[in-house]
Amino acid sequence: MFADAHLLKTLERRNRELEVLIEIGKALTSTVDLKDILAVIMDHVSRLLSTQAWSLMLRDGETGDLTFEIAVSPAAEKLKGMKIAAGQGIAGWVAEHGEPLVIADVSEDERFSDQFDRASSFITQSVLCVPVLSKDRILGVIELVNGPNERIFREADLQILSTIADYAAIAIENARNFMRISELVITDDLTGLYNGRYLHTLIDEEIERVRRFGGKLSLIFIDLDFFKKVNDTCGHMVGSRTLSEVGRLIKGNIRKICKAARYGGDEFVIVLPNTGKRGAMTLATKLCELFREYVFLDDNDVPFRLTASFGIATFPDDADSKDGLIRLADQAMYRVKESTRNAVMSA
């Protein structure tokens, strides 16, 4: 009788596990949004394994640090975005060694760090932690935590959580691959900036935002002065490297809300949301001076200088459409090209 009851209980558990895996599989095929998929995965984990607190942490490929991507606990808000240094605590150890851990009582394990218990006033007793692996690369960890008088995790829990971690790895890789492909479609591969096609989408979006909520939108057109001489005297390899360097120079000196694109050849455009003429002029002048002072190097490490001409136009002050805005910024830039070069002019 007891054996039959135990068998029935085991079968019920296996059925629940199978149902969870099916649901997770459906989630993987329904969307490439990483946060949505991980939320589904972790929601099933919490229900299946009866955990008081749980988290999914993603690993920084360069530093090895772990960052809380999803956290459900009495101190979830405090944990969100916090980092665990490489190798620190149970989660750090699992991420560093790529091996799972099942610990009945953390007070008996020297690897346990009470840093987050102190920060959240939580008391940890039992921990189940598994690595999220993809082709021998550790993407992160899933950690389940229970306090005193709660269920103690056992080896049987490890098997199902490891399987779920495999699904999480697939979700992370799929989402990242989709992001890479999406970025390739809209990115100029030489400079790392947006490409000319996507620039039009950016401007359309920002103009629509201004029309709905007010404000201003400015464009800065940039054309490198005498860039043909660089190709002619230093070669096209140096020319390509210089364009790449120009892209990094622009990207590193604009605000996060601003978007920069390679318009074509040696022309660049910066989209400045919520920015009027004065703000655009300040940025363009700063970049003009930066170009003037910056030292480029050819293949023999011989330094050379490269200046640029800048044109500015603002919506809706100068134009009432995307085409008009682009045309006026372009015309302002060409007025600089036809006069002094190495300067800034407004529509």
Kinemage of the C-alpha trace (Angstrom):
@kinemage 1
@onewidth
@group {chain A} dominant
@subgroup {mainchain}
@vectorlist {calphas} color= white
{ca met a 1} P 0.000 0.000 0.000
{ca phe a 2} L 2.790 2.384 0.990
{ca ala a 3} L 4.752 1.445 -2.164
{ca asp a 4} L 1.719 2.192 -4.353
{ca ala a 5} L 1.242 5.606 -2.738
{ca his a 6} L 4.925 6.422 -3.221
{ca leu a 7} L 4.768 5.329 -6.870
{ca leu a 8} L 1.662 7.437 -7.431
{ca lys a 9} L 3.337 10.461 -5.862
{ca thr a 10} L 6.402 9.940 -8.057
{ca leu a 11} L 4.248 9.685 -11.193
{ca glu a 12} L 2.377 12.868 -10.288
{ca arg a 13} L 5.661 14.699 -9.836
{ca arg a 14} L 6.985 13.423 -13.177
{ca asn a 15} L 3.770 14.534 -14.901
{ca arg a 16} L 4.088 18.010 -13.407
{ca glu a 17} L 7.705 18.185 -14.559
{ca leu a 18} L 6.719 17.081 -18.068
{ca glu a 19} L 3.942 19.682 -18.208
{ca val a 20} L 6.386 22.393 -17.154
{ca leu a 21} L 8.919 21.386 -19.819
{ca ile a 22} L 6.177 21.427 -22.482
{ca glu a 23} L 5.077 24.902 -21.394
{ca ile a 24} L 8.662 26.160 -21.471
{ca gly a 25} L 9.127 24.643 -24.929
{ca lys a 26} L 6.037 26.529 -26.134
{ca ala a 27} L 7.419 29.772 -24.694
{ca leu a 28} L 10.673 29.293 -26.596
{ca thr a 29} L 8.817 29.142 -29.907
{ca ser a 30} L 6.385 31.954 -29.173
{ca thr a 31} L 8.756 34.916 -28.793
{ca val a 32} L 12.405 35.985 -28.938
{ca asp a 33} L 11.956 38.512 -26.148
{ca leu a 34} L 14.457 37.327 -23.551
{ca lys a 35} L 12.750 38.862 -20.522
{ca asp a 36} L 9.388 37.306 -21.414
{ca ile a 37} L 10.840 33.818 -21.892
{ca leu a 38} L 12.973 33.919 -18.754
{ca ala a 39} L 9.990 35.128 -16.738
{ca val a 40} L 7.944 32.136 -17.965
{ca ile a 41} L 10.785 29.736 -17.193
{ca met a 42} L 11.390 31.046 -13.701
{ca asp a 43} L 7.667 31.201 -12.889
{ca his a 44} L 7.412 27.475 -13.588
{ca val a 45} L 10.552 26.811 -11.539
{ca ser a 46} L 9.113 28.495 -8.456
{ca arg a 47} L 5.854 26.522 -8.680
{ca leu a 48} L 7.492 23.189 -9.407
{ca leu a 49} L 10.266 23.263 -6.806
{ca ser a 50} L 8.520 25.156 -3.990
{ca thr a 51} L 11.183 27.756 -3.369
{ca gln a 52} L 10.957 30.748 -1.078
{ca ala a 53} L 13.301 32.900 -3.189
{ca trp a 54} L 14.935 32.427 -6.546
{ca ser a 55} L 16.980 34.326 -9.073
{ca leu a 56} L 18.510 34.095 -12.502
{ca met a 57} L 21.856 35.836 -12.881
{ca leu a 58} L 23.662 36.505 -16.146
{ca arg a 59} L 27.443 36.344 -16.359
{ca asp a 60} L 29.635 39.069 -17.839
{ca gly a 61} L 31.857 37.319 -20.394
{ca glu a 62} L 34.810 39.620 -19.687
{ca thr a 63} L 34.794 40.130 -15.905
{ca gly a 64} L 32.980 36.976 -14.816
{ca asp a 65} L 30.675 39.068 -12.588
{ca leu a 66} L 27.072 37.971 -12.171
{ca thr a 67} L 24.152 40.406 -12.438
{ca phe a 68} L 20.643 39.678 -11.142
{ca glu a 69} L 18.436 39.552 -14.263
{ca ile a 70} L 15.340 38.184 -12.508
{ca ala a 71} L 14.871 37.964 -8.748
{ca val a 72} L 11.840 36.902 -6.755
{ca ser a 73} L 12.297 37.207 -3.009
{ca pro a 74} L 11.309 39.442 -0.089
{ca ala a 75} L 14.123 41.744 -1.265
{ca ala a 76} L 13.658 41.425 -5.037
{ca glu a 77} L 13.750 45.181 -5.688
{ca lys a 78} L 17.025 45.529 -3.779
{ca leu a 79} L 18.609 42.645 -5.671
{ca lys a 80} L 17.599 43.755 -9.189
{ca gly a 81} L 20.706 44.921 -11.027
{ca met a 82} L 23.094 44.084 -8.175
{ca lys a 83} L 26.317 42.299 -9.023
{ca ile a 84} L 28.170 39.349 -7.561
{ca ala a 85} L 31.925 39.445 -8.099
{ca ala a 86} L 33.505 36.542 -9.981
{ca gly a 87} L 33.845 33.521 -7.718
{ca gln a 88} L 31.958 35.077 -4.783
{ca gly a 89} L 29.471 33.001 -2.815
{ca ile a 90} L 27.613 29.895 -3.959
{ca ala a 91} L 26.447 31.452 -7.244
{ca gly a 92} L 29.929 32.799 -8.013
{ca trp a 93} L 31.477 29.399 -7.366
{ca val a 94} L 28.968 27.631 -9.642
{ca ala a 95} L 29.541 30.185 -12.421
{ca glu a 96} L 33.307 29.864 -12.097
{ca his a 97} L 33.439 26.042 -12.034
{ca gly a 98} L 30.415 25.220 -14.185
{ca glu a 99} L 29.214 22.633 -11.658
{ca pro a 100} L 25.862 22.561 -9.812
{ca leu a 101} L 25.554 22.605 -6.031
{ca val a 102} L 22.876 21.257 -3.688
{ca ile a 103} L 23.432 22.440 -0.136
{ca ala a 104} L 21.132 21.408 2.722
{ca asp a 105} L 22.607 23.853 5.242
{ca val a 106} L 24.764 26.779 4.055
{ca ser a 107} L 26.136 27.353 7.557
{ca glu a 108} L 28.227 24.226 6.990
{ca asp a 109} L 29.595 25.384 3.618
{ca glu a 110} L 32.527 27.803 3.558
{ca arg a 111} L 31.610 28.961 0.028
{ca phe a 112} L 28.449 30.667 1.253
{ca ser a 113} L 28.484 34.465 1.531
{ca asp a 114} L 25.825 36.187 3.645
{ca gln a 115} L 26.240 39.517 1.795
{ca phe a 116} L 22.735 39.436 0.331
{ca asp a 117} L 21.147 38.020 3.471
{ca arg a 118} L 22.431 41.058 5.363
{ca ala a 119} L 21.221 43.425 2.639
{ca ser a 120} L 17.730 41.911 2.519
{ca ser a 121} L 17.219 40.687 6.124
{ca phe a 122} L 16.682 37.184 4.705
{ca ile a 123} L 18.016 34.009 6.341
{ca thr a 124} L 19.274 31.376 3.907
{ca gln a 125} L 19.482 27.736 4.872
{ca ser a 126} L 19.169 25.506 1.800
{ca val a 127} L 20.471 26.386 -1.677
{ca leu a 128} L 20.128 24.785 -5.091
{ca cys a 129} L 22.258 26.426 -7.785
{ca val a 130} L 22.948 25.282 -11.363
{ca pro a 131} L 24.958 26.811 -14.214
{ca val a 132} L 23.287 27.962 -17.424
{ca leu a 133} L 25.558 26.491 -20.092
{ca ser a 134} L 25.784 26.811 -23.869
{ca lys a 135} L 28.557 24.992 -25.752
{ca asp a 136} L 30.799 24.967 -22.663
{ca arg a 137} L 30.241 28.709 -22.142
{ca ile a 138} L 28.733 29.736 -18.833
{ca leu a 139} L 25.975 32.260 -19.518
{ca gly a 140} L 24.827 32.566 -15.919
{ca val a 141} L 23.287 30.633 -13.017
{ca ile a 142} L 19.872 29.826 -11.592
{ca glu a 143} L 19.791 29.862 -7.789
{ca leu a 144} L 16.948 28.688 -5.547
{ca val a 145} L 16.981 29.578 -1.859
{ca asn a 146} L 14.907 28.411 1.106
{ca gly a 147} L 15.078 29.611 4.674
{ca pro a 148} L 14.736 27.760 8.006
{ca asn a 149} L 11.640 25.578 8.375
{ca glu a 150} L 11.269 25.524 4.577
{ca arg a 151} L 11.786 22.566 2.250
{ca ile a 152} L 15.408 21.374 1.964
{ca phe a 153} L 16.575 20.924 -1.629
{ca arg a 154} L 17.700 17.442 -2.657
{ca glu a 155} L 19.489 15.729 -5.544
{ca ala a 156} L 16.142 14.951 -7.218
{ca asp a 157} L 15.533 18.697 -7.564
{ca leu a 158} L 18.873 19.111 -9.270
{ca gln a 159} L 17.925 17.010 -12.294
{ca ile a 160} L 14.818 18.997 -13.206
{ca leu a 161} L 16.462 22.377 -12.536
{ca ser a 162} L 19.436 21.406 -14.723
{ca thr a 163} L 17.031 20.523 -17.545
{ca ile a 164} L 15.245 23.845 -17.122
{ca ala a 165} L 18.619 25.630 -17.140
{ca asp a 166} L 19.257 24.061 -20.562
{ca tyr a 167} L 16.044 25.666 -21.803
{ca ala a 168} L 17.138 28.985 -20.305
{ca ala a 169} L 20.440 28.702 -22.191
{ca ile a 170} L 18.576 28.126 -25.458
{ca ala a 171} L 16.385 31.157 -24.768
{ca ile a 172} L 19.370 33.389 -24.001
{ca glu a 173} L 21.285 32.280 -27.087
{ca asn a 174} L 18.242 32.651 -29.357
{ca ala a 175} L 17.547 36.150 -28.060
{ca arg a 176} L 21.169 37.216 -28.397
{ca asn a 177} L 21.444 35.796 -31.915
{ca phe a 178} L 18.257 37.604 -32.907
{ca met a 179} L 19.663 40.844 -31.488
{ca arg a 180} L 22.927 40.358 -33.409
{ca ile a 181} L 21.075 39.768 -36.675
{ca ser a 182} L 18.808 42.767 -36.026
{ca glu a 183} L 21.833 44.949 -35.338
{ca leu a 184} L 23.541 43.787 -38.539
{ca val a 185} L 20.512 44.854 -40.565
{ca ile a 186} L 20.590 48.411 -39.208
{ca thr a 187} L 24.328 48.864 -38.537
{ca asp a 188} L 27.121 50.040 -40.787
{ca asp a 189} L 29.735 47.301 -40.456
{ca leu a 190} L 32.702 49.647 -40.956
{ca thr a 191} L 31.930 52.325 -38.373
{ca gly a 192} L 29.575 50.548 -35.979
{ca leu a 193} L 27.083 53.400 -36.364
{ca tyr a 194} L 23.586 53.039 -37.804
{ca asn a 195} L 23.403 52.768 -41.584
{ca gly a 196} L 21.782 55.226 -43.961
{ca arg a 197} L 18.620 53.132 -44.422
{ca tyr a 198} L 17.876 52.973 -40.725
{ca leu a 199} L 18.626 56.692 -40.330
{ca his a 200} L 15.353 57.498 -42.104
{ca thr a 201} L 13.443 55.295 -39.633
{ca leu a 202} L 15.085 57.087 -36.708
{ca ile a 203} L 14.176 60.517 -38.056
{ca asp a 204} L 10.580 59.436 -38.814
{ca glu a 205} L 10.174 58.180 -35.228
{ca glu a 206} L 11.585 61.348 -33.686
{ca ile a 207} L 9.495 63.669 -35.874
{ca glu a 208} L 6.365 61.740 -34.895
{ca arg a 209} L 7.352 62.125 -31.240
{ca val a 210} L 7.745 65.884 -31.637
{ca arg a 211} L 4.385 66.156 -33.393
{ca arg a 212} L 2.658 64.247 -30.608
{ca phe a 213} L 4.392 65.622 -27.530
{ca gly a 214} L 6.066 68.850 -28.663
{ca gly a 215} L 9.715 69.796 -28.381
{ca lys a 216} L 12.370 69.987 -31.085
{ca leu a 217} L 14.548 67.690 -33.152
{ca ser a 218} L 17.891 68.661 -34.651
{ca leu a 219} L 20.140 67.046 -37.244
{ca ile a 220} L 23.879 67.518 -37.644
{ca phe a 221} L 25.323 66.646 -41.062
{ca ile a 222} L 29.067 65.954 -41.110
{ca asp a 223} L 31.291 65.655 -44.166
{ca leu a 224} L 35.010 64.923 -43.844
{ca asp a 225} L 37.217 67.544 -45.529
{ca phe a 226} L 39.506 66.323 -48.335
{ca phe a 227} L 38.996 62.689 -47.336
{ca lys a 228} L 39.875 61.596 -50.879
{ca lys a 229} L 43.449 62.679 -50.171
{ca val a 230} L 43.659 60.128 -47.359
{ca asn a 231} L 42.701 57.322 -49.755
{ca asp a 232} L 45.006 58.648 -52.484
{ca thr a 233} L 48.101 59.174 -50.301
{ca cys a 234} L 47.700 56.536 -47.587
{ca gly a 235} L 45.675 53.851 -49.362
{ca his a 236} L 42.148 52.555 -48.977
{ca met a 237} L 43.017 50.369 -45.982
{ca val a 238} L 44.030 53.439 -44.005
{ca gly a 239} L 40.961 55.224 -45.362
{ca ser a 240} L 38.663 52.485 -44.071
{ca arg a 241} L 40.419 52.426 -40.716
{ca thr a 242} L 40.071 56.199 -40.478
{ca leu a 243} L 36.317 56.024 -41.147
{ca ser a 244} L 36.029 53.404 -38.420
{ca glu a 245} L 37.948 55.676 -36.051
{ca val a 246} L 35.711 58.614 -36.964
{ca gly a 247} L 32.677 56.471 -36.089
{ca arg a 248} L 34.103 55.707 -32.636
{ca leu a 249} L 35.013 59.374 -32.172
{ca ile a 250} L 31.460 60.510 -32.897
{ca lys a 251} L 29.803 57.764 -30.844
{ca gly a 252} L 32.030 58.434 -27.859
{ca asn a 253} L 31.185 62.133 -27.735
{ca ile a 254} L 27.394 62.239 -28.010
{ca arg a 255} L 24.696 61.630 -25.391
{ca lys a 256} L 23.028 58.239 -25.112
{ca ile a 257} L 19.722 59.581 -26.434
{ca cys a 258} L 21.448 60.845 -29.595
{ca lys a 259} L 21.839 58.512 -32.576
{ca ala a 260} L 24.649 58.649 -35.116
{ca ala a 261} L 24.650 57.111 -38.602
{ca arg a 262} L 26.984 56.806 -41.540
{ca tyr a 263} L 24.968 58.429 -44.300
{ca gly a 264} L 27.249 57.195 -47.057
{ca gly a 265} L 30.901 57.469 -48.055
{ca asp a 266} L 32.481 59.953 -45.685
{ca glu a 267} L 29.227 61.617 -44.602
{ca phe a 268} L 27.726 61.176 -41.149
{ca val a 269} L 24.494 62.327 -39.519
{ca ile a 270} L 23.659 62.788 -35.842
{ca val a 271} L 20.007 62.758 -34.719
{ca leu a 272} L 19.457 64.880 -31.602
{ca pro a 273} L 16.057 64.312 -29.916
{ca asn a 274} L 14.736 67.031 -27.587
{ca thr a 275} L 17.423 69.401 -28.843
{ca gly a 276} L 16.999 72.876 -30.315
{ca lys a 277} L 19.358 74.904 -32.480
{ca arg a 278} L 21.519 76.132 -29.612
{ca gly a 279} L 22.160 72.619 -28.245
{ca ala a 280} L 22.938 71.275 -31.718
{ca met a 281} L 25.327 74.157 -32.366
{ca thr a 282} L 27.136 73.468 -29.078
{ca leu a 283} L 27.641 69.793 -29.933
{ca ala a 284} L 28.661 70.467 -33.541
{ca thr a 285} L 31.208 73.073 -32.421
{ca lys a 286} L 32.620 70.652 -29.863
{ca leu a 287} L 32.966 67.910 -32.501
{ca cys a 288} L 34.495 70.331 -34.998
{ca glu a 289} L 37.186 71.267 -32.487
{ca leu a 290} L 37.692 67.615 -31.582
{ca phe a 291} L 38.299 66.683 -35.229
{ca arg a 292} L 40.669 69.630 -35.591
{ca glu a 293} L 42.830 68.449 -32.692
{ca tyr a 294} L 42.600 64.679 -33.206
{ca val a 295} L 45.662 62.878 -34.571
{ca phe a 296} L 45.163 59.987 -37.006
{ca leu a 297} L 47.976 57.603 -37.987
{ca asp a 298} L 48.813 55.919 -41.286
{ca asp a 299} L 50.313 52.422 -41.649
{ca asn a 300} L 53.765 53.775 -40.809
{ca asp a 301} L 52.478 55.565 -37.707
{ca val a 302} L 52.935 58.904 -39.443
{ca pro a 303} L 50.377 61.335 -37.998
{ca phe a 304} L 47.913 63.246 -40.138
{ca arg a 305} L 44.998 65.585 -39.463
{ca leu a 306} L 41.452 65.435 -40.765
{ca thr a 307} L 38.873 68.172 -40.322
{ca ala a 308} L 35.147 68.168 -41.112
{ca ser a 309} L 32.329 70.471 -42.221
{ca phe a 310} L 29.112 70.601 -40.194
{ca gly a 311} L 25.549 71.605 -41.127
{ca ile a 312} L 22.611 71.923 -38.729
{ca ala a 313} L 18.832 72.034 -39.150
{ca thr a 314} L 16.034 71.863 -36.579
{ca phe a 315} L 12.450 70.566 -36.732
{ca pro a 316} L 9.996 72.289 -36.721
{ca asp a 317} L 11.895 75.623 -36.690
{ca asp a 318} L 13.564 75.170 -40.097
{ca ala a 319} L 11.429 72.507 -41.775
{ca asp a 320} L 8.059 70.811 -41.315
{ca ser a 321} L 8.978 67.430 -42.823
{ca lys a 322} L 11.728 64.821 -42.756
{ca asp a 323} L 12.815 65.500 -46.339
{ca gly a 324} L 12.951 69.235 -45.707
{ca leu a 325} L 14.967 68.755 -42.517
{ca ile a 326} L 17.515 66.506 -44.239
{ca arg a 327} L 17.780 68.829 -47.233
{ca leu a 328} L 18.390 71.942 -45.116
{ca ala a 329} L 21.012 70.301 -42.894
{ca asp a 330} L 22.745 68.975 -46.009
{ca gln a 331} L 22.653 72.392 -47.668
{ca ala a 332} L 24.097 74.067 -44.561
{ca met a 333} L 26.949 71.577 -44.560
{ca tyr a 334} L 27.645 72.210 -48.263
{ca arg a 335} L 27.780 75.954 -47.656
{ca val a 336} L 30.644 75.249 -45.256
{ca lys a 337} L 32.306 72.970 -47.834
{ca glu a 338} L 32.103 75.683 -50.482
{ca ser a 339} L 33.543 78.384 -48.228
{ca thr a 340} L 35.918 77.779 -45.325
{ca arg a 341} L 35.468 74.048 -44.554
{ca asn a 342} L 36.394 72.998 -40.992
{ca ala a 343} L 33.450 74.959 -39.515
{ca val a 344} L 29.783 74.817 -38.450
{ca met a 345} L 26.825 76.446 -40.192
{ca ser a 346} L 23.101 76.395 -39.456
{ca ala a 347} L 20.128 76.328 -41.811
